[in-house]
């Protein structure tokens, strides 16, 4: 028998079931790559988005921020998905969750058919609005079809929530099957849209829950989500009897927040330290390399726990009110030395006018961007950073004005989402939508930390706009491409993400790529060697090709990037 409505328990089961279903399907979705290149990670990104959302909600429940209201519960899930979003598909998935949360009004304990139809429509509209240049044949088309299916049942007089979702699922599947007809790239590759496939899995999870077909591994909710939160001490109050976790912090009251951070690493822990210094004082992030004890004084404990959720898993949250000026507990021996923002052994840090946060993978490229004045967030194909990780890096940066360089087409939406959240917190952030590493290098080359930030940001945007990007990589499977059949091991040449060459040797593919990249007035050719590239592989073509243009500067870099052995750029 199906569930008659979508209440908070059902919504929670849906989130847990969707995480399990995406975990099972992630490799199959990853394999729905348009081109036979080992950078497909849509399924992984959607799984990590949902997985991180549940970790975020766990941290909030540790804090005591549980709720019995459907709208608040959905909003909490949506917030976790936004901070955990990886890749464009992860951001769109989070926008769908946000649309669902916004469609449910305050005080509504259970959503009926009309509520759910509005939720699907709001979700689809939010997803379309989130994309600067929406394209048919993608997850957006699948989201819209699901909304149309849900609405059709309600308009026909349907009274069962399960029927609304079943119709949404049916139309989503039809739209997914149609995506190869809408996008030539999908038709050439013989696959459906990966993001759309992931969305179908998520709607299937909701259908399964409403039809009481929840997967065995999630037949019961996790204990921390199954019962009302009782505070960090487990007895209805916060640790040390200091302050109830749900109690608002008002006036100049401060709260001492301590928790255990697990599953992190030194880079994320260091960013968390910088993030917390912006939020509060007496910051300690001690331990490592994977588990850390965290301590901070601030007015809003929720923000400290949220920051931790972007760096790992938050556990053992302890809160103590500092309103009475009492002696602090728990930050002594074993927790590290408590220090304020400027008490770090170096004195007050010099503040630059414009700070840069850049996404990049590869030890060589990370060193290059760091030397150029950027704070590096490790991120790239199959290891893309979440919006929360970028947000944490922005908060940790010591500059009054910040610019974010995604350096990857599938991280542009994530960067914009992180920047929007940072602006909501009072930071001044611009995104220069660099879609490749060579565009990012061009933007970084014109960085002037002492110039007017607005002028510099405009110069960076102009610099990356004057670059055309290419890449060379061996095919990881047999496939059809826009320029013919490719066999596994043969080389592909790509320009702005589109296959333009198939060859037996990288130098042959490079010749075609350079011809496509070249344009009158070219001044610089950038060649970035990855970890799988032979040192002299391209000399046979680069030498003669560039000898024809002695006025052009050639920049060769050892990037060490893991996915593409060669990156090329002409500016």
N, C-alpha and C positions, 0 to 999 in steps of 0.2 A: 504494500500500500504506500502511495506517495505521501510526502509531507505536504500539508495544506498551505503552508506559508513559508516565507524566508525570514526566520528569526535569527537572533544573534548566535545561538548554538549551531544552527544550520550554516550560517555564514562562516563560522570558525571551522566547521567540518569541511566546508568547501575549500578554504585556504589550505588546510592541511592535506586534503585530498589532491588539490591541484599541484602542490609541491611534490607529492609522491608520484603523480602521473607525469609531470614534467621531468622528474628524475629518471623515470623509466624511459621516456621518449627522447631525452636530450640528444643522444647520439644519432638517432634517426633524423631528428630535425636538423642537427648540425650537418648531416650528409646532404641535405637539400641545398647544396651550394650551387650558385649559378655557374661558377667556373670551377674546374678541377684543381683548386688551390687550397692548401691546408690552412685556410684562415676562416673557415665556416664555423661560427660559434653561436648562432642564433638560439638554438635549443639550450646551450649552456648558459647564455646570458639570461634567458627567461627563467630557467631553473634557479640560477643564483639570485635573481631578483626576488622570486617568491621565497626562496630559502632564507635570504637575508631579511625579508620582511618578517618572517616568523621569529627570527632571532631578535629583531628590533622589538617586536611585541613581547617576547619573553623578557627582555630587559625592562620594558615599561611595567610589566606585571611584577617583576622583582622590586621595582620602585614603589609599587602599590597603585599604579595608574590604571587599574582595571575598571570596567564599566559594565553595567547591565543594559545600557541603551544601544539599540541597533545602529543608529546614526554615528554614535561615538566609536563603537566597535569597528564599523566599516572605515571610518576616518582614520583610526589607528592603523588598520591594515594598509590603507592607501598611503599613509605617511611612511610606513616602513618600506613599502614597495618603491616609493619615490627615492628614498635615500639609498636603497639597495639596487636601484635600476642600473643595468649595464647594457650598453648598446642601444640603438634606436628602438629595437623591439622591447627592451626592458622599460624604457621610458613610456612607450605607447601603452604597454600593459599597466603601468602605474597610473596613466591617465584614465584608462578604462575603470580601474578600481576607484579613482577619485570621482569619476562620473557617477558610479554606483552609489558612493557615499553621499554625494550631493543630492541625489534624487530622493533619498529617504529623509523625511522631515524629522525634526526634533520630537521626541516623545513617542514616535512610532515604534512599537515593540515587534511588529512583524509586517513584512511587505507583502501585499497582495498582488494580483495579476497586473492591475494598472500601475502600481508602484514599480513593479519589475520591468514593465514595458518602458516606462519613463526612464528607468535606470539604464537599460540598454541603449536607449536613444541619447541620453545625456553622456553616457560613456563613449559612444561612437563620435558624438560631436566634439567632446573634449580631445579625443585622439586626433581627429582631423585638424582641429585648431592648433594642436601642438606641433604640427609639421609645417615647415615654411613653404615647401613645394610638394603638396600631396600628390601621390601617383596611384592610379587605378592598378589593380592586379597585385596589391600588397595586403598586409594585415588590415589596412584601413578599409579596403573593400569588404573584407570578411566581417569586420566589426559593424559596418553599416548594414550588411545583409542580415546579421544576427538581430539587429534592432528592428529591421523591417519584418522579420519573421515573428518576433515577439509582439509587435504592434498588430499584426494581422489577426492573431488569436484573440486579443482583447477587443478589437473592433468587431469581430464576429461573435462577441458575447461570451467568450471563454471565461470560466470562473476558477480554473485551477492553475496555480503557479507552475506546477510541473508541466502542464501543457504549453505554457508560455515559453519555458526554457527548452522544451523539446522542439518547438517550432524554430526558436532561435538557433538551436544546434543544427537542425536540418538545413536551414538557409545558409548558415555559415559553412557547412560542408559543401553545398552546391557552389557557393562563391569561391571556396578554396579550389575546387576542381576546375573552375573557370579561369583562374589566374594565369595559366600558360597562354590562354588566348589573348590576354590583355597585355602581356609583357613579352616582347621578342626574346629577351635574355632567358626567360624561363622556358619558352618554347624550344630554343636551341639546346638547352641543357636537359630538357625532358623532365623537369621537376615542377612542383607547385611551390608557391611562396612559403619560405620557412617561417616567417613571422606569423602568417595566417594559419599555418599548421599548428604552431604553438598556441594560438588563440583558440582554435578548435579543441585542443586538449584541455584548456582551462574551462571552456563551456561544457565539455563532456564531463568534467569533474563535478560541476554544479548539477548537471542532469543526473549523475550517478548518486549524489547525495540526496537529492529530492526524491529519487526513485528507490532510496534505501539500498543502493548498490555500492556503498562505500567500500573501498579496497580494504582487505583484511588488516593491513598494517596500520590503518588509521581508523579502525572500527571504533576506537575510543579516543577522545581528545587527550592530549598531554595533560598531566595533572595540573601543571601550572596554569593551564588555560581552562580547566574544567570547573574550577571552584572560584568563588569570588576572592580577590586578593585580600590578604590579611596583614600586609605590611612586611617589612624586611625581617622582623623578629619572629614572624609566624604566630603571634599571639594577639593580633589585632592592633598592634602598635609598632612604631618604628623601633629600630635598634636603640638601646640605651634609654628608651623612654623619652627621647628627645623631641621628636615631632612626627606626627602621623604622616605617612607618605603622601596621602592625598590632600593634606592641609595646605591651603594657599600660603605663599610667602609674601608678606606685605611690608610696606615701609622700608626700613633699612635692615630688616631681619636678614640674617644669612644662615645658611645651612652647611654643615660639614657633610660632604658626600664621600663615601669610600665604597669601592667595589673591586672585585676581582675581574680582570680582563683576560680571557683565554683565547687561544687560536689566533694570536696576533703575530707581529714580527717587529724588529727594531725600527724599521722605517715608519710603519703606521703608528707605533707607540710614540715615536718622536713627534709626529704630526699631532697626535692627540695631546701631547704635552703643550705644544704651541697653541693649539685650539683652545684648550682649557685656560691658558694664560690670558686669552682674550676675554673669556667668559667670567673668570674669577681670579682668586689669588690663593696663596699657599698651596701651589700645585706640586704634586709628586706623582710621577709615573715610574715606578721602580720594579726591577725584576728582569725577566727575559730569559731566553730569547723568544718564548712563546706565551708565557703567562706573566701578568703584571699586576701589582697592587696600585690602585689609583686613589688619589686623595685631592680634594679641592674644596675651597670655601666659595660659595656663590649664592645668589638669591633664588635661582630657579633650578632645583635639582634635576628636573626633567631634561634640561638642556645638557647637563653633564652626562646623563645616562645615554641620551641620544648621540652625543659625540662619541662615546665609547662604542656604541653599536656600529659605527662606521669603521672602527679599528679592530673589531673582534666580537666575541660574545661576552655579554655583561652578566655577572653572577654575584651573589652574596652582597647585595646592595645594603649599605648601612647609612642612616641619616641621623644627624644630631643637630638640634637647634643651637645656634650661637647667640640667640637674642638676649640671654642672661649674662653674656660675657664670661661664661664658665671656661675652665681649662679644657683644652682640646684633648681628646683621647684618640688613640689608634694611629697616630702619625709619627710614632717614635721609632725605637730601634727595630730594624728589619723592614721599615717602610721607606727608608731613604731620608734624605735631608729636605725638610720643608723649606721652600724658598718662594719669593714673590716673583713677579714678572721680570724685574730687572736684576734680581739677586742670583745671577747664574755664573758668577766668577769672572764675567767680562765687563760688568758695569752696564749702564744703559746702552742698548744697541742703537746704531745709527739708522735712521729711518730714511729710506729712499722714497722718491715721489711716485715711482711706478714699479710695482712688483709683477713678476711673471710666474705663472704656474703652467707647466708644460707636461703633456702626456707623451711618453716615449718609452720604448723598450730597446734593450741592447746596451751593454756596458760602455761601448765607445760613444754612442749617441747620448747616453745619460751624462757622461763626462763633458761632452761638447756643450750640451744645453746648460749644464750647471756652470761651466766656465763662462758661458755667455750671459749669466745673470739670472737664470731661471731656476725655480724650485721644481724638481722633477717628480712626477707621479708615475711610477711604472705602469704602463698601460699600452696595449696594442692587441693585435689579433690573437684570440684565444686567451688573453689575459687582460681583458679590458677592465678599467677601474670603474667603480660605482659612482653615482652622483654624490653619495655621502662621503666617499673618500676624497673626491675633488673639493667638496664643501669644506671638509676638515683641513685640506691643504690651503684653501683660501683663508680660512680663519687663522691658520698658523702663520701666514705670511706677514712680514713686518713692513707694511707699506700702506699709505692712505688710499692709494688707487691701485687696482689690480687688473691684470689682463690674463685671460685663460686661453691657452693654445691646445686644442684637442688633438691636432696632427693625425686625424683619422676620420674618415667619413662616418663611421659607425659610432663615433663618440661625440659628434657635434651636438646632438640633442641632449646627451647626458651633460655636456659642459653647460649648455644653456639652462638646463634644469638646476644644476648646482649654482650657477650664477644668480638665477632668480631667487633661490633660497638665501644666498649670501646677501643679496640686496635687501631682502625682507628683514634680515638681521642688522642692517645698517652699514654694510660694506659697500664700497664703490667698485663695481666689477664690470668689465667689458669682455666679451668673447670675440676673438678674431677667429672665424671659422675655418682654420687651416685643416685641409682634408688629407694632407700627407706630411711626412717628415720634412721633405725638401721645402714645402711651403712654410713649415714652421721655422726652418733654418733661415729662410729669407726674411721672415718677420722678425726673428730674433736679431738678425744682423743690423737692423735699423733701430734697435732699442737704445734709447737715451734716457737713463734713469733720472737725469737732472733737468730734462726739458719739460715743457708743459705736457702733462699726461694725455690730454685729449689730442694734441697734435701728434704725439708719438703713436698713439693707438691708430690714428688715421694713417700714419706712415706705414705701420706694420700691416694694416689691411691692404694698402696699395701694393706693398712689397709682395705679399703672398698672392695677390690677384694677378701679378705679372709672371707667375710661375706655372709651367706645365709639368706634370709629374708622370713618371713611368716606372715600371718595375719588371723584373725578370725572375722567373721561378720555374722549376720543373713541375709538370703536371703530376698530381698524386693519384690519378685514375684516368682510364680511357673516357673520352667524352666528345660531344660535338660542341663546336664553338662558332662564333659568327664568321670565322675565317677558315673553317674546315675542321676535320677530325683531328684530335690529338690523342696520342697514346701515352700511357703512363711512362714517365721518365723523359719525354720530350720537353723542350723548353717553350714556355709561353712568354710573349711580350705583351704587356698591358700599358695602356695610356689612359689616364684618368679613370682607372677601374675597368676598362673595356679591353678584351683580348683583340690585339691587332696583328699578332704574329705567332706562328707555330714553327719551330725549328729543332734541328738535332743538336745544335750547339748554342750556348748563350750569346756568343758573338753574332751569330746570324740573326737572332731575335733582336739583339741590341741595335743592329743596323736599321731595322724597320722602325723600332721605337724612336730612335734619334731622328729619323726622317719625319716622323709624325710630330715630334716635339719641337722641331726646329721652326723658327719663325724669323722674319727679317728684324734686325735690331737685337738679336740675341747677344747677351754680354757674358753670361756665366753658365757653364755646364757643371752640375754637381753629380758626382758618382759616389754612392755610399755602398761599401762592401759589407755583406752580412756574414753571419757565423758559418754558413755553409758554402761560401763562395771561394773559388780558387783565386789566388792573388793575381794571376796574369790572364784570366779567362777572357777579358774584354779588350786586351791590348790590340789584338789583331784588327779590330774594327774601330776602336776609339782613336788610335794613332792616325790612320789615314783620314778618318772623318774629320777630326779636329784640325789636322794639318791644313785642310782647305779653308779654315777660318782662324788664322793666327791671332786675330784681334780678340778672340774669345778666351776668357779666363777659365781654366779647368781646375775644379776643386775636388780632390780625392779624399775621402774620409773612410776610416775603419769604424763602422757603426756597430758591428756585432749583432744586428737585429736578427731575431730567430726565424721569422717566417719567409721573408723575401731575400734571397741571396744578393740581389742587386736592386738598388733604387737609383733612378736617374731623374734629373730635373734640369730644365732649361729656363733661364729667366733673362 
